[in-house]
Amino acid sequence: MTVTAIDKGTNKKESITITNEKGRLSKDEIEQMIKDSEKYAEEDKRTKERLDAKHSMDNYIESMQKSIDDPEKWGSKLEDDDRRTIRDALSDARDWYNANGESAEKDEFDEKLKEI
């Protein structure tokens, strides 16, 4: 059996061939592992989507914070009241993220990101 993995970030591809030698997994054990991987594929997909949404929210908060603090970007273009309003919204979002980041679902992250 040949297994191939691709790192989506770098597009690096690696393959390995598994043969049935003494002390190795039996054909039935390998087939069971394949069935298990298929069984949990949907759960893995949902977990990946949730983590992607979580990271997207975190990155957005950090990016916005840097943008309003950077005089080359928005920092010099915003009025103090506007900057304060944005900081308050980012602070509220960060508080929500810290309190709910481990348990929130993808839809909750997406909704909170729209709210920001």
C-alpha positions in Angstrom: 0.0 0.0 0.0 1.3 3.4 -0.9 0.3 6.5 1.2 0.9 10.1 0.0 0.7 13.2 2.1 0.8 16.8 0.8 1.5 19.8 3.0 -1.1 22.4 1.6 1.0 25.3 2.9 4.2 24.4 1.1 2.9 21.9 -1.5 5.6 19.5 -0.3 4.7 15.9 -1.2 5.9 12.8 0.5 5.1 9.1 -0.1 5.6 5.9 1.8 5.0 2.3 0.8 3.9 -0.1 3.4 4.6 -3.7 2.8 3.4 -6.7 4.8 6.6 -8.0 6.3 7.2 -9.9 9.5 6.3 -7.8 12.6 4.2 -5.4 10.5 0.5 -4.7 10.4 -1.6 -7.4 8.9 -3.7 -6.7 5.8 -6.8 -6.7 8.0 -5.3 -4.1 10.4 -4.3 -1.9 7.5 -7.8 -2.1 6.1 -9.3 -1.3 9.5 -7.1 1.8 9.7 -8.3 2.9 6.3 -11.9 2.4 7.3 -11.3 4.4 10.5 -9.7 7.2 8.5 -12.7 7.3 6.2 -15.0 7.2 9.1 -13.4 10.2 10.8 -12.7 12.2 7.6 -15.9 14.4 8.0 -15.0 15.1 11.7 -11.5 16.0 10.6 -12.9 18.4 8.0 -15.1 20.1 10.5 -12.2 20.5 12.9 -10.0 22.0 10.2 -12.7 24.4 9.2 -13.2 25.4 12.9 -9.5 26.0 13.4 -9.2 27.9 10.1 -12.1 30.2 11.3 -10.4 30.6 14.7 -7.1 31.5 13.2 -8.8 33.9 10.7 -10.4 35.8 13.6 -7.2 35.9 15.6 -5.2 37.2 12.5 -7.9 39.8 11.8 -7.8 41.2 15.3 -4.0 41.4 15.3 -3.9 42.9 11.8 -6.5 45.6 12.7 -4.7 46.4 15.9 -1.4 46.9 14.1 -3.1 49.0 11.3 -4.7 51.5 13.7 -1.4 51.8 15.6 0.8 52.3 12.5 1.0 55.9 11.4 1.9 54.7 7.9 -1.5 53.0 7.6 -4.6 54.1 9.5 -2.9 55.5 12.6 -2.5 59.0 11.3 -5.8 59.1 9.4 -8.2 58.2 12.2 -9.7 60.6 14.6 -9.1 59.7 18.3 -12.8 58.8 18.8 -12.7 56.5 15.8 -9.5 54.9 17.0 -11.0 54.4 20.5 -14.1 52.9 19.0 -12.1 50.4 16.9 -9.8 49.6 19.9 -12.9 48.9 22.1 -14.4 46.6 19.4 -11.1 44.8 19.0 -10.8 44.5 22.8 -14.3 43.0 23.1 -13.5 40.6 20.3 -10.3 39.5 21.9 -12.1 39.0 25.2 -14.7 36.9 23.5 -12.0 35.0 21.7 -10.1 34.3 24.9 -13.2 33.1 26.7 -14.7 31.0 23.8 -11.8 30.2 21.5 -11.5 26.6 22.6 -15.2 25.7 22.5 -16.7 27.9 19.8 -17.7 26.4 16.5 -16.9 27.7 13.0 -20.2 29.5 12.6 -19.6 31.3 15.9 -16.2 32.5 14.8 -17.6 33.6 11.4 -20.4 35.5 13.1 -18.2 37.3 15.6 -15.8 38.2 12.8 -18.7 39.8 10.8 -19.6 41.6 14.0 -16.2 43.2 14.3 
